[in-house]
Amino acid sequence: MDANALSPEFSALASLCQQSFFLSVAGDTPSAVTAPWCLTVLAPEVEAAQLEKLAVFLRECQWQPVTVDILAARADCRVLRLQLEGDIAFAAARLALLELGQELGLELVLQAGDTQRAPKLACFDMDSTLIQAEVIDELAKIAGVGDQVAEITLSAMRGELDFQQSFRKRMSLLKGFTEASLAEIAPRIPLMPGAQRLLLALRALGCKTAILSGGFTYFAHYLQDNHLAVDFVHANQLEFNGGALTGGVIDPIVDGARKALLLQEIAAELALPLDQVIAVGDGANDLPMLSLGALGIAFHAKPKVRAEAPQAIDGFGLDAALYLFGLNDRQIAQLLGE
């Protein structure tokens, strides 16, 4: 694509940086990744002033951009990928970019260059990641204990309470909830925007997918059977007696430690090294698995999780993760037959 055909903001970036790196505009295929680091810039709109401040930041850090690709240039989604050379200490750089992104109104996602590829296994949290709800909170509202359970849930997600203890406490408040009511609720739980596109694209790429959830197998299997291309499901089993919840739990509870263990066990079963695995989640109990693979993406996450996770996506749907695999919009559309 001719650089003159770019939207003004991307032309501005080319003008600002043309003396310091080679501009490669994504057409059919983005540039091959050869640099040790990739920085992905995501925003609904991008202004020249934002790009100028980003260029200044990179220069001050002595991070040398060597190639830039435009992965998306739609009216509501601009995605730019810069390949970077430089002595980058990932942990400190990630936090600096998080702060800069908040200041500029951009999402700035740093990753090792060799992780810009499709994974072989992708593991997902379910509640508030694949679906737009915390299911246990929705059940509690119907049972009349919504405020009590929601407060416990929030405390657990913020990392203030032990997940296992909070889970047992919440389940005890749901004693008597009927299985018939669960069947009515399941179809009404909204999917997270982009969830279906991401999972279908992953399947087309030959990637296996898993739900590793502190929620319930009842709802995870419903998603697998009706909406989402998922290969493995691991979540908490509901205990019934006479068609109603007992208020008890069936061990083992899927907490943060177990999610990490399950990710490793599935990878081992598939004979995959962890550098071919990614994880996506939003809560504190997802951090153990987010720290294991090639990418650990905090999705619409709480501040604590966003600050600790290796990568984060906040203002877009789940399918924005596809840009972190080095795919552009044309390639994604081809994968999905759009």
Phi and psi restraints in degrees (value plus and minus 20) as a CYANA .aco file:
   2 ASP   PHI     -89.5   -49.5
   2 ASP   PSI     111.6   151.6
   3 ALA   PHI     -78.6   -38.6
   3 ALA   PSI     -47.3    -7.3
   4 ASN   PHI     -87.6   -47.6
   4 ASN   PSI     -38.0     2.0
   5 ALA   PHI    -107.4   -67.4
   5 ALA   PSI     -23.1    16.9
   6 LEU   PHI     -91.9   -51.9
   6 LEU   PSI     136.9   176.9
   7 SER   PHI     -84.0   -44.0
   7 SER   PSI     138.2   178.2
   8 PRO   PHI     -77.4   -37.4
   8 PRO   PSI     -59.0   -19.0
   9 GLU   PHI     -86.2   -46.2
   9 GLU   PSI     -56.9   -16.9
  10 PHE   PHI     -94.6   -54.6
  10 PHE   PSI     -52.9   -12.9
  11 SER   PHI     -82.3   -42.3
  11 SER   PSI     -56.9   -16.9
  12 ALA   PHI     -83.3   -43.3
  12 ALA   PSI     -61.5   -21.5
  13 LEU   PHI     -83.1   -43.1
  13 LEU   PSI     -63.3   -23.3
  14 ALA   PHI     -79.9   -39.9
  14 ALA   PSI     -61.8   -21.8
  15 SER   PHI     -85.9   -45.9
  15 SER   PSI     -61.9   -21.9
  16 LEU   PHI     -85.5   -45.5
  16 LEU   PSI     -55.9   -15.9
  17 CYS   PHI    -130.5   -90.5
  17 CYS   PSI     -16.5    23.5
  18 GLN   PHI     -82.1   -42.1
  18 GLN   PSI     -43.2    -3.2
  19 GLN   PHI    -102.3   -62.3
  19 GLN   PSI     -34.9     5.1
  20 SER   PHI    -134.2   -94.2
  20 SER   PSI     -34.9     5.1
  21 PHE   PHI    -175.9  -135.9
  21 PHE   PSI     138.8   178.8
  22 PHE   PHI    -100.7   -60.7
  22 PHE   PSI     106.7   146.7
  23 LEU   PHI    -109.7   -69.7
  23 LEU   PSI     101.3   141.3
  24 SER   PHI    -143.3  -103.3
  24 SER   PSI      95.6   135.6
  25 VAL   PHI    -112.8   -72.8
  25 VAL   PSI     111.3   151.3
  26 ALA   PHI     -88.4   -48.4
  26 ALA   PSI     101.5   141.5
  27 GLY   PHI    -129.7   -89.7
  27 GLY   PSI    -131.0   -91.0
  28 ASP   PHI     -86.9   -46.9
  28 ASP   PSI     -59.3   -19.3
  29 THR   PHI    -158.8  -118.8
  29 THR   PSI     108.9   148.9
  30 PRO   PHI     -84.9   -44.9
  30 PRO   PSI     146.6   186.6
  31 SER   PHI     -80.8   -40.8
  31 SER   PSI     128.4   168.4
  32 ALA   PHI     -83.8   -43.8
  32 ALA   PSI     120.3   160.3
  33 VAL   PHI    -104.3   -64.3
  33 VAL   PSI      98.7   138.7
  34 THR   PHI    -142.3  -102.3
  34 THR   PSI     -35.3     4.7
  35 ALA   PHI    -103.6   -63.6
  35 ALA   PSI     139.4   179.4
  36 PRO   PHI     -92.6   -52.6
  36 PRO   PSI     -38.0     2.0
  37 TRP   PHI    -156.7  -116.7
  37 TRP   PSI     129.9   169.9
  38 CYS   PHI    -146.5  -106.5
  38 CYS   PSI     116.3   156.3
  39 LEU   PHI    -138.2   -98.2
  39 LEU   PSI      97.3   137.3
  40 THR   PHI    -121.3   -81.3
  40 THR   PSI     109.0   149.0
  41 VAL   PHI    -128.9   -88.9
  41 VAL   PSI     102.4   142.4
  42 LEU   PHI    -143.6  -103.6
  42 LEU   PSI     117.6   157.6
  43 ALA   PHI    -185.7  -145.7
  43 ALA   PSI     131.6   171.6
  44 PRO   PHI     -84.0   -44.0
  44 PRO   PSI     -59.2   -19.2
  45 GLU   PHI    -159.4  -119.4
  45 GLU   PSI     130.9   170.9
  46 VAL   PHI    -149.0  -109.0
  46 VAL   PSI     112.8   152.8
  47 GLU   PHI    -130.0   -90.0
  47 GLU   PSI     135.2   175.2
  48 ALA   PHI     -78.7   -38.7
  48 ALA   PSI     -57.0   -17.0
  49 ALA   PHI     -82.9   -42.9
  49 ALA   PSI     -57.3   -17.3
  50 GLN   PHI     -85.1   -45.1
  50 GLN   PSI     -64.2   -24.2
  51 LEU   PHI     -86.6   -46.6
  51 LEU   PSI     -55.8   -15.8
  52 GLU   PHI     -84.4   -44.4
  52 GLU   PSI     -62.9   -22.9
  53 LYS   PHI     -86.9   -46.9
  53 LYS   PSI     -55.7   -15.7
  54 LEU   PHI     -85.2   -45.2
  54 LEU   PSI     -63.3   -23.3
  55 ALA   PHI     -81.5   -41.5
  55 ALA   PSI     -59.7   -19.7
  56 VAL   PHI     -83.8   -43.8
  56 VAL   PSI     -64.1   -24.1
  57 PHE   PHI     -79.1   -39.1
  57 PHE   PSI     -65.9   -25.9
  58 LEU   PHI     -83.2   -43.2
  58 LEU   PSI     -60.1   -20.1
  59 ARG   PHI     -85.7   -45.7
  59 ARG   PSI     -62.0   -22.0
  60 GLU   PHI     -85.5   -45.5
  60 GLU   PSI     -53.9   -13.9
  61 CYS   PHI    -100.8   -60.8
  61 CYS   PSI     -28.1    11.9
  62 GLN   PHI      41.0    81.0
  62 GLN   PSI      17.7    57.7
  63 TRP   PHI    -119.1   -79.1
  63 TRP   PSI      93.8   133.8
  64 GLN   PHI    -112.0   -72.0
  64 GLN   PSI      91.4   131.4
  65 PRO   PHI     -89.9   -49.9
  65 PRO   PSI     111.6   151.6
  66 VAL   PHI    -133.7   -93.7
  66 VAL   PSI     -43.7    -3.7
  67 THR   PHI    -170.9  -130.9
  67 THR   PSI     123.6   163.6
  68 VAL   PHI    -149.0  -109.0
  68 VAL   PSI     114.8   154.8
  69 ASP   PHI    -142.9  -102.9
  69 ASP   PSI     123.1   163.1
  70 ILE   PHI    -117.4   -77.4
  70 ILE   PSI      93.6   133.6
  71 LEU   PHI    -112.3   -72.3
  71 LEU   PSI     -47.6    -7.6
  72 ALA   PHI    -169.8  -129.8
  72 ALA   PSI     118.8   158.8
  73 ALA   PHI    -162.4  -122.4
  73 ALA   PSI      21.6    61.6
  74 ARG   PHI    -101.3   -61.3
  74 ARG   PSI     147.5   187.5
  75 ALA   PHI     -81.0   -41.0
  75 ALA   PSI     -51.5   -11.5
  76 ASP   PHI    -129.4   -89.4
  76 ASP   PSI     -12.2    27.8
  77 CYS   PHI    -176.7  -136.7
  77 CYS   PSI      91.8   131.8
  78 ARG   PHI    -136.4   -96.4
  78 ARG   PSI     105.4   145.4
  79 VAL   PHI    -151.5  -111.5
  79 VAL   PSI     104.6   144.6
  80 LEU   PHI    -144.3  -104.3
  80 LEU   PSI     114.2   154.2
  81 ARG   PHI    -138.3   -98.3
  81 ARG   PSI     102.7   142.7
  82 LEU   PHI    -127.8   -87.8
  82 LEU   PSI     109.5   149.5
  83 GLN   PHI    -108.3   -68.3
  83 GLN   PSI     112.5   152.5
  84 LEU   PHI    -141.0  -101.0
  84 LEU   PSI     118.0   158.0
  85 GLU   PHI    -125.7   -85.7
  85 GLU   PSI     128.0   168.0
  86 GLY   PHI     128.4   168.4
  86 GLY   PSI     146.3   186.3
  87 ASP   PHI    -105.9   -65.9
  87 ASP   PSI      70.9   110.9
  88 ILE   PHI    -128.0   -88.0
  88 ILE   PSI      98.5   138.5
  89 ALA   PHI    -107.2   -67.2
  89 ALA   PSI      89.0   129.0
  90 PHE   PHI     -77.1   -37.1
  90 PHE   PSI     -69.2   -29.2
  91 ALA   PHI     -79.6   -39.6
  91 ALA   PSI     -67.9   -27.9
  92 ALA   PHI     -89.3   -49.3
  92 ALA   PSI     -59.0   -19.0
  93 ALA   PHI     -84.2   -44.2
  93 ALA   PSI     -61.5   -21.5
  94 ARG   PHI     -79.7   -39.7
  94 ARG   PSI     -64.3   -24.3
  95 LEU   PHI     -87.9   -47.9
  95 LEU   PSI     -59.7   -19.7
  96 ALA   PHI     -83.3   -43.3
  96 ALA   PSI     -60.2   -20.2
  97 LEU   PHI     -90.7   -50.7
  97 LEU   PSI     -53.7   -13.7
  98 LEU   PHI     -82.9   -42.9
  98 LEU   PSI     -64.1   -24.1
  99 GLU   PHI     -85.9   -45.9
  99 GLU   PSI     -64.1   -24.1
 100 LEU   PHI     -83.3   -43.3
 100 LEU   PSI     -62.0   -22.0
 101 GLY   PHI     -80.6   -40.6
 101 GLY   PSI     -60.5   -20.5
 102 GLN   PHI     -84.8   -44.8
 102 GLN   PSI     -57.7   -17.7
 103 GLU   PHI     -87.7   -47.7
 103 GLU   PSI     -60.0   -20.0
 104 LEU   PHI    -111.0   -71.0
 104 LEU   PSI     -33.4     6.6
 105 GLY   PHI      56.8    96.8
 105 GLY   PSI      11.0    51.0
 106 LEU   PHI    -142.7  -102.7
 106 LEU   PSI     134.1   174.1
 107 GLU   PHI    -118.9   -78.9
 107 GLU   PSI     103.8   143.8
 108 LEU   PHI    -140.5  -100.5
 108 LEU   PSI      90.8   130.8
 109 VAL   PHI    -134.3   -94.3
 109 VAL   PSI      96.7   136.7
 110 LEU   PHI    -120.4   -80.4
 110 LEU   PSI     119.1   159.1
 111 GLN   PHI    -173.9  -133.9
 111 GLN   PSI     137.8   177.8
 112 ALA   PHI     -84.0   -44.0
 112 ALA   PSI     123.4   163.4
 113 GLY   PHI     -78.2   -38.2
 113 GLY   PSI     -55.9   -15.9
 114 ASP   PHI     -96.4   -56.4
 114 ASP   PSI     -20.9    19.1
 115 THR   PHI    -114.6   -74.6
 115 THR   PSI     -21.4    18.6
 116 GLN   PHI    -100.4   -60.4
 116 GLN   PSI      50.7    90.7
 117 ARG   PHI    -178.9  -138.9
 117 ARG   PSI     142.9   182.9
 118 ALA   PHI     -89.1   -49.1
 118 ALA   PSI     115.5   155.5
 119 PRO   PHI     -95.7   -55.7
 119 PRO   PSI     149.1   189.1
 120 LYS   PHI    -120.7   -80.7
 120 LYS   PSI     -39.1     0.9
 121 LEU   PHI    -164.5  -124.5
 121 LEU   PSI     110.5   150.5
 122 ALA   PHI    -144.5  -104.5
 122 ALA   PSI     104.4   144.4
 123 CYS   PHI    -131.6   -91.6
 123 CYS   PSI     112.9   152.9
 124 PHE   PHI    -145.0  -105.0
 124 PHE   PSI     117.5   157.5
 125 ASP   PHI     -86.0   -46.0
 125 ASP   PSI     141.0   181.0
 126 MET   PHI    -124.4   -84.4
 126 MET   PSI     -83.6   -43.6
 127 ASP   PHI     -87.0   -47.0
 127 ASP   PSI     108.1   148.1
 128 SER   PHI      44.8    84.8
 128 SER   PSI      -6.6    33.4
 129 THR   PHI    -144.5  -104.5
 129 THR   PSI     -85.2   -45.2
 130 LEU   PHI    -104.2   -64.2
 130 LEU   PSI     -44.2    -4.2
 131 ILE   PHI    -146.5  -106.5
 131 ILE   PSI     137.2   177.2
 132 GLN   PHI    -113.0   -73.0
 132 GLN   PSI      33.5    73.5
 133 ALA   PHI    -186.6  -146.6
 133 ALA   PSI     135.8   175.8
 134 GLU   PHI    -120.3   -80.3
 134 GLU   PSI      84.8   124.8
 135 VAL   PHI     -76.9   -36.9
 135 VAL   PSI     -61.3   -21.3
 136 ILE   PHI     -82.2   -42.2
 136 ILE   PSI     -52.5   -12.5
 137 ASP   PHI     -89.3   -49.3
 137 ASP   PSI     -58.7   -18.7
 138 GLU   PHI     -85.7   -45.7
 138 GLU   PSI     -60.5   -20.5
 139 LEU   PHI     -82.9   -42.9
 139 LEU   PSI     -60.6   -20.6
 140 ALA   PHI     -84.9   -44.9
 140 ALA   PSI     -57.4   -17.4
 141 LYS   PHI     -79.8   -39.8
 141 LYS   PSI     -64.9   -24.9
 142 ILE   PHI     -86.6   -46.6
 142 ILE   PSI     -54.6   -14.6
 143 ALA   PHI     -99.8   -59.8
 143 ALA   PSI     -25.1    14.9
 144 GLY   PHI      64.9   104.9
 144 GLY   PSI      -7.0    33.0
 145 VAL   PHI    -143.2  -103.2
 145 VAL   PSI      10.6    50.6
 146 GLY   PHI     -80.2   -40.2
 146 GLY   PSI     -67.0   -27.0
 147 ASP   PHI     -83.2   -43.2
 147 ASP   PSI     -60.8   -20.8
 148 GLN   PHI     -84.4   -44.4
 148 GLN   PSI     -67.2   -27.2
 149 VAL   PHI     -90.8   -50.8
 149 VAL   PSI     -58.7   -18.7
 150 ALA   PHI     -82.3   -42.3
 150 ALA   PSI     -59.6   -19.6
 151 GLU   PHI     -86.3   -46.3
 151 GLU   PSI     -59.8   -19.8
 152 ILE   PHI     -84.8   -44.8
 152 ILE   PSI     -61.9   -21.9
 153 THR   PHI     -80.8   -40.8
 153 THR   PSI     -67.5   -27.5
 154 LEU   PHI     -81.9   -41.9
 154 LEU   PSI     -61.1   -21.1
 155 SER   PHI     -83.1   -43.1
 155 SER   PSI     -60.1   -20.1
 156 ALA   PHI     -87.5   -47.5
 156 ALA   PSI     -63.3   -23.3
 157 MET   PHI     -86.5   -46.5
 157 MET   PSI     -49.9    -9.9
 158 ARG   PHI     -98.8   -58.8
 158 ARG   PSI     -25.5    14.5
 159 GLY   PHI      63.0   103.0
 159 GLY   PSI      -3.7    36.3
 160 GLU   PHI    -108.8   -68.8
 160 GLU   PSI     -39.5     0.5
 161 LEU   PHI    -146.4  -106.4
 161 LEU   PSI     129.0   169.0
 162 ASP   PHI     -84.4   -44.4
 162 ASP   PSI     111.1   151.1
 163 PHE   PHI     -82.4   -42.4
 163 PHE   PSI     -63.7   -23.7
 164 GLN   PHI     -81.5   -41.5
 164 GLN   PSI     -64.9   -24.9
 165 GLN   PHI     -83.9   -43.9
 165 GLN   PSI     -63.4   -23.4
 166 SER   PHI     -85.6   -45.6
 166 SER   PSI     -56.9   -16.9
 167 PHE   PHI     -85.4   -45.4
 167 PHE   PSI     -65.4   -25.4
 168 ARG   PHI     -81.9   -41.9
 168 ARG   PSI     -60.2   -20.2
 169 LYS   PHI     -85.6   -45.6
 169 LYS   PSI     -62.2   -22.2
 170 ARG   PHI     -86.7   -46.7
 170 ARG   PSI     -61.7   -21.7
 171 MET   PHI     -84.1   -44.1
 171 MET   PSI     -55.6   -15.6
 172 SER   PHI     -82.1   -42.1
 172 SER   PSI     -48.9    -8.9
 173 LEU   PHI     -97.0   -57.0
 173 LEU   PSI     -32.4     7.6
 174 LEU   PHI    -120.2   -80.2
 174 LEU   PSI     -10.5    29.5
 175 LYS   PHI     -74.9   -34.9
 175 LYS   PSI     112.1   152.1
 176 GLY   PHI      75.7   115.7
 176 GLY   PSI     -29.2    10.8
 177 PHE   PHI     -85.7   -45.7
 177 PHE   PSI     112.3   152.3
 178 THR   PHI    -108.2   -68.2
 178 THR   PSI     131.5   171.5
 179 GLU   PHI     -85.6   -45.6
 179 GLU   PSI     -52.7   -12.7
 180 ALA   PHI     -82.0   -42.0
 180 ALA   PSI     -56.4   -16.4
 181 SER   PHI     -88.8   -48.8
 181 SER   PSI     -55.5   -15.5
 182 LEU   PHI     -80.3   -40.3
 182 LEU   PSI     -62.5   -22.5
 183 ALA   PHI     -83.8   -43.8
 183 ALA   PSI     -49.0    -9.0
 184 GLU   PHI     -97.2   -57.2
 184 GLU   PSI     -52.4   -12.4
 185 ILE   PHI     -97.1   -57.1
 185 ILE   PSI     -60.1   -20.1
 186 ALA   PHI     -70.7   -30.7
 186 ALA   PSI     -66.9   -26.9
 187 PRO   PHI     -88.2   -48.2
 187 PRO   PSI     -35.7     4.3
 188 ARG   PHI    -112.5   -72.5
 188 ARG   PSI     -26.9    13.1
 189 ILE   PHI     -98.4   -58.4
 189 ILE   PSI     100.6   140.6
 190 PRO   PHI     -96.0   -56.0
 190 PRO   PSI     119.9   159.9
 191 LEU   PHI     -91.2   -51.2
 191 LEU   PSI     132.4   172.4
 192 MET   PHI     -90.7   -50.7
 192 MET   PSI     115.2   155.2
 193 PRO   PHI     -72.7   -32.7
 193 PRO   PSI     113.6   153.6
 194 GLY   PHI      67.7   107.7
 194 GLY   PSI     -28.7    11.3
 195 ALA   PHI     -83.8   -43.8
 195 ALA   PSI     -68.4   -28.4
 196 GLN   PHI     -83.3   -43.3
 196 GLN   PSI     -62.7   -22.7
 197 ARG   PHI     -82.6   -42.6
 197 ARG   PSI     -63.3   -23.3
 198 LEU   PHI     -84.0   -44.0
 198 LEU   PSI     -66.6   -26.6
 199 LEU   PHI     -89.7   -49.7
 199 LEU   PSI     -55.6   -15.6
 200 LEU   PHI     -86.7   -46.7
 200 LEU   PSI     -60.3   -20.3
 201 ALA   PHI     -85.3   -45.3
 201 ALA   PSI     -60.4   -20.4
 202 LEU   PHI     -82.1   -42.1
 202 LEU   PSI     -61.9   -21.9
 203 ARG   PHI     -83.2   -43.2
 203 ARG   PSI     -60.8   -20.8
 204 ALA   PHI     -84.8   -44.8
 204 ALA   PSI     -47.7    -7.7
 205 LEU   PHI    -103.4   -63.4
 205 LEU   PSI     -22.9    17.1
 206 GLY   PHI      63.1   103.1
 206 GLY   PSI      -1.4    38.6
 207 CYS   PHI    -113.2   -73.2
 207 CYS   PSI     111.6   151.6
 208 LYS   PHI     -97.9   -57.9
 208 LYS   PSI     130.5   170.5
 209 THR   PHI    -151.7  -111.7
 209 THR   PSI     130.0   170.0
 210 ALA   PHI    -160.7  -120.7
 210 ALA   PSI     121.6   161.6
 211 ILE   PHI    -115.3   -75.3
 211 ILE   PSI     100.8   140.8
 212 LEU   PHI    -140.3  -100.3
 212 LEU   PSI      79.7   119.7
 213 SER   PHI    -149.6  -109.6
 213 SER   PSI     120.9   160.9
 214 GLY   PHI    -100.8   -60.8
 214 GLY   PSI     -16.9    23.1
 215 GLY   PHI    -105.3   -65.3
 215 GLY   PSI    -164.0  -124.0
 216 PHE   PHI    -140.4  -100.4
 216 PHE   PSI     121.0   161.0
 217 THR   PHI     -80.1   -40.1
 217 THR   PSI     -52.5   -12.5
 218 TYR   PHI     -72.3   -32.3
 218 TYR   PSI     -67.8   -27.8
 219 PHE   PHI    -103.0   -63.0
 219 PHE   PSI     -53.9   -13.9
 220 ALA   PHI     -82.8   -42.8
 220 ALA   PSI     -62.8   -22.8
 221 HIS   PHI     -88.5   -48.5
 221 HIS   PSI     -53.0   -13.0
 222 TYR   PHI     -81.2   -41.2
 222 TYR   PSI     -64.9   -24.9
 223 LEU   PHI     -82.5   -42.5
 223 LEU   PSI     -63.5   -23.5
 224 GLN   PHI     -83.2   -43.2
 224 GLN   PSI     -59.2   -19.2
 225 ASP   PHI     -99.2   -59.2
 225 ASP   PSI     -43.0    -3.0
 226 ASN   PHI    -141.1  -101.1
 226 ASN   PSI     -46.3    -6.3
 227 HIS   PHI    -153.3  -113.3
 227 HIS   PSI     -58.4   -18.4
 228 LEU   PHI    -138.0   -98.0
 228 LEU   PSI     119.5   159.5
 229 ALA   PHI    -100.7   -60.7
 229 ALA   PSI      64.5   104.5
 230 VAL   PHI    -138.1   -98.1
 230 VAL   PSI     117.1   157.1
 231 ASP   PHI    -114.1   -74.1
 231 ASP   PSI     -55.6   -15.6
 232 PHE   PHI    -150.8  -110.8
 232 PHE   PSI     124.2   164.2
 233 VAL   PHI    -151.2  -111.2
 233 VAL   PSI     105.6   145.6
 234 HIS   PHI    -155.0  -115.0
 234 HIS   PSI      96.2   136.2
 235 ALA   PHI    -173.9  -133.9
 235 ALA   PSI    -192.6  -152.6
 236 ASN   PHI    -107.2   -67.2
 236 ASN   PSI     118.5   158.5
 237 GLN   PHI    -109.2   -69.2
 237 GLN   PSI     115.4   155.4
 238 LEU   PHI    -101.7   -61.7
 238 LEU   PSI     119.9   159.9
 239 GLU   PHI    -121.6   -81.6
 239 GLU   PSI      99.2   139.2
 240 PHE   PHI    -131.8   -91.8
 240 PHE   PSI     132.2   172.2
 241 ASN   PHI    -166.5  -126.5
 241 ASN   PSI      98.5   138.5
 242 GLY   PHI      44.2    84.2
 242 GLY   PSI      12.5    52.5
 243 GLY   PHI      59.8    99.8
 243 GLY   PSI      -8.6    31.4
 244 ALA   PHI    -156.3  -116.3
 244 ALA   PSI     135.2   175.2
 245 LEU   PHI     -86.6   -46.6
 245 LEU   PSI     120.0   160.0
 246 THR   PHI    -104.0   -64.0
 246 THR   PSI     -37.0     3.0
 247 GLY   PHI      68.7   108.7
 247 GLY   PSI     -25.4    14.6
 248 GLY   PHI    -114.7   -74.7
 248 GLY   PSI     159.4   199.4
 249 VAL   PHI    -148.3  -108.3
 249 VAL   PSI     136.6   176.6
 250 ILE   PHI    -127.6   -87.6
 250 ILE   PSI      98.2   138.2
 251 ASP   PHI     -95.1   -55.1
 251 ASP   PSI     134.5   174.5
 252 PRO   PHI    -102.9   -62.9
 252 PRO   PSI     122.8   162.8
 253 ILE   PHI     -94.3   -54.3
 253 ILE   PSI     116.8   156.8
 254 VAL   PHI    -104.9   -64.9
 254 VAL   PSI      73.7   113.7
 255 ASP   PHI    -125.7   -85.7
 255 ASP   PSI    -188.6  -148.6
 256 GLY   PHI     -80.7   -40.7
 256 GLY   PSI     -63.4   -23.4
 257 ALA   PHI     -83.9   -43.9
 257 ALA   PSI     -60.2   -20.2
 258 ARG   PHI     -90.6   -50.6
 258 ARG   PSI     -55.7   -15.7
 259 LYS   PHI     -77.3   -37.3
 259 LYS   PSI     -65.5   -25.5
 260 ALA   PHI     -82.7   -42.7
 260 ALA   PSI     -60.9   -20.9
 261 LEU   PHI     -85.0   -45.0
 261 LEU   PSI     -64.4   -24.4
 262 LEU   PHI     -83.8   -43.8
 262 LEU   PSI     -60.9   -20.9
 263 LEU   PHI     -77.2   -37.2
 263 LEU   PSI     -65.5   -25.5
 264 GLN   PHI     -87.3   -47.3
 264 GLN   PSI     -57.4   -17.4
 265 GLU   PHI     -87.5   -47.5
 265 GLU   PSI     -62.0   -22.0
 266 ILE   PHI     -85.1   -45.1
 266 ILE   PSI     -63.7   -23.7
 267 ALA   PHI     -78.8   -38.8
 267 ALA   PSI     -61.8   -21.8
 268 ALA   PHI     -85.4   -45.4
 268 ALA   PSI     -61.0   -21.0
 269 GLU   PHI     -81.0   -41.0
 269 GLU   PSI     -54.3   -14.3
 270 LEU   PHI    -110.1   -70.1
 270 LEU   PSI     -18.1    21.9
 271 ALA   PHI      38.2    78.2
 271 ALA   PSI      23.1    63.1
 272 LEU   PHI    -130.3   -90.3
 272 LEU   PSI     114.1   154.1
 273 PRO   PHI     -91.4   -51.4
 273 PRO   PSI     136.5   176.5
 274 LEU   PHI     -86.3   -46.3
 274 LEU   PSI     -39.0     1.0
 275 ASP   PHI     -95.6   -55.6
 275 ASP   PSI     -18.3    21.7
 276 GLN   PHI    -132.6   -92.6
 276 GLN   PSI      -2.9    37.1
 277 VAL   PHI    -140.9  -100.9
 277 VAL   PSI     122.6   162.6
 278 ILE   PHI    -146.6  -106.6
 278 ILE   PSI     141.8   181.8
 279 ALA   PHI    -157.0  -117.0
 279 ALA   PSI     128.2   168.2
 280 VAL   PHI    -156.2  -116.2
 280 VAL   PSI     111.5   151.5
 281 GLY   PHI    -186.2  -146.2
 281 GLY   PSI     156.0   196.0
 282 ASP   PHI    -145.2  -105.2
 282 ASP   PSI     -33.2     6.8
 283 GLY   PHI    -133.1   -93.1
 283 GLY   PSI     151.3   191.3
 284 ALA   PHI     -80.5   -40.5
 284 ALA   PSI     -52.9   -12.9
 285 ASN   PHI     -94.6   -54.6
 285 ASN   PSI     -22.5    17.5
 286 ASP   PHI    -113.0   -73.0
 286 ASP   PSI     -35.9     4.1
 287 LEU   PHI     -77.4   -37.4
 287 LEU   PSI     -60.3   -20.3
 288 PRO   PHI     -78.1   -38.1
 288 PRO   PSI     -60.9   -20.9
 289 MET   PHI     -99.2   -59.2
 289 MET   PSI     -47.2    -7.2
 290 LEU   PHI     -86.6   -46.6
 290 LEU   PSI     -41.3    -1.3
 291 SER   PHI    -108.2   -68.2
 291 SER   PSI     -21.6    18.4
 292 LEU   PHI    -114.6   -74.6
 292 LEU   PSI     -61.1   -21.1
 293 GLY   PHI    -114.8   -74.8
 293 GLY   PSI    -185.0  -145.0
 294 ALA   PHI     -85.6   -45.6
 294 ALA   PSI     -58.3   -18.3
 295 LEU   PHI    -152.5  -112.5
 295 LEU   PSI     121.7   161.7
 296 GLY   PHI    -149.4  -109.4
 296 GLY   PSI      78.5   118.5
 297 ILE   PHI    -118.3   -78.3
 297 ILE   PSI      94.7   134.7
 298 ALA   PHI    -101.3   -61.3
 298 ALA   PSI      99.9   139.9
 299 PHE   PHI    -130.2   -90.2
 299 PHE   PSI      98.6   138.6
 300 HIS   PHI      26.4    66.4
 300 HIS   PSI      28.0    68.0
 301 ALA   PHI    -110.8   -70.8
 301 ALA   PSI     144.0   184.0
 302 LYS   PHI     -85.3   -45.3
 302 LYS   PSI     133.9   173.9
 303 PRO   PHI     -73.5   -33.5
 303 PRO   PSI     -61.2   -21.2
 304 LYS   PHI     -80.9   -40.9
 304 LYS   PSI     -61.9   -21.9
 305 VAL   PHI     -91.1   -51.1
 305 VAL   PSI     -62.9   -22.9
 306 ARG   PHI     -80.4   -40.4
 306 ARG   PSI     -56.8   -16.8
 307 ALA   PHI     -91.6   -51.6
 307 ALA   PSI     -46.5    -6.5
 308 GLU   PHI    -123.1   -83.1
 308 GLU   PSI     -43.6    -3.6
 309 ALA   PHI     -92.7   -52.7
 309 ALA   PSI     129.7   169.7
 310 PRO   PHI     -80.8   -40.8
 310 PRO   PSI     -62.1   -22.1
 311 GLN   PHI    -150.7  -110.7
 311 GLN   PSI     143.1   183.1
 312 ALA   PHI    -170.5  -130.5
 312 ALA   PSI     122.5   162.5
 313 ILE   PHI    -148.0  -108.0
 313 ILE   PSI     108.7   148.7
 314 ASP   PHI    -141.6  -101.6
 314 ASP   PSI     -62.7   -22.7
 315 GLY   PHI    -122.0   -82.0
 315 GLY   PSI      -6.5    33.5
 316 PHE   PHI    -153.7  -113.7
 316 PHE   PSI     153.2   193.2
 317 GLY   PHI     -95.6   -55.6
 317 GLY   PSI     153.3   193.3
 318 LEU   PHI     -80.4   -40.4
 318 LEU   PSI     -50.4   -10.4
 319 ASP   PHI     -86.8   -46.8
 319 ASP   PSI     -30.9     9.1
 320 ALA   PHI     -82.9   -42.9
 320 ALA   PSI     -40.9    -0.9
 321 ALA   PHI     -79.2   -39.2
 321 ALA   PSI     -45.7    -5.7
 322 LEU   PHI     -82.0   -42.0
 322 LEU   PSI     -48.0    -8.0
 323 TYR   PHI     -87.9   -47.9
 323 TYR   PSI     -46.9    -6.9
 324 LEU   PHI     -96.4   -56.4
 324 LEU   PSI     -27.6    12.4
 325 PHE   PHI    -114.1   -74.1
 325 PHE   PSI     -17.1    22.9
 326 GLY   PHI      65.4   105.4
 326 GLY   PSI      -3.4    36.6
 327 LEU   PHI    -114.2   -74.2
 327 LEU   PSI     123.9   163.9
 328 ASN   PHI    -122.5   -82.5
 328 ASN   PSI     155.2   195.2
 329 ASP   PHI     -80.7   -40.7
 329 ASP   PSI     -56.1   -16.1
 330 ARG   PHI     -85.7   -45.7
 330 ARG   PSI     -63.1   -23.1
 331 GLN   PHI     -85.2   -45.2
 331 GLN   PSI     -59.5   -19.5
 332 ILE   PHI     -84.5   -44.5
 332 ILE   PSI     -63.3   -23.3
 333 ALA   PHI     -81.8   -41.8
 333 ALA   PSI     -58.9   -18.9
 334 GLN   PHI     -85.0   -45.0
 334 GLN   PSI     -61.2   -21.2
 335 LEU   PHI     -79.0   -39.0
 335 LEU   PSI     -60.0   -20.0
 336 LEU   PHI    -112.8   -72.8
 336 LEU   PSI     -20.9    19.1
 337 GLY   PHI      47.2    87.2
 337 GLY   PSI      12.5    52.5
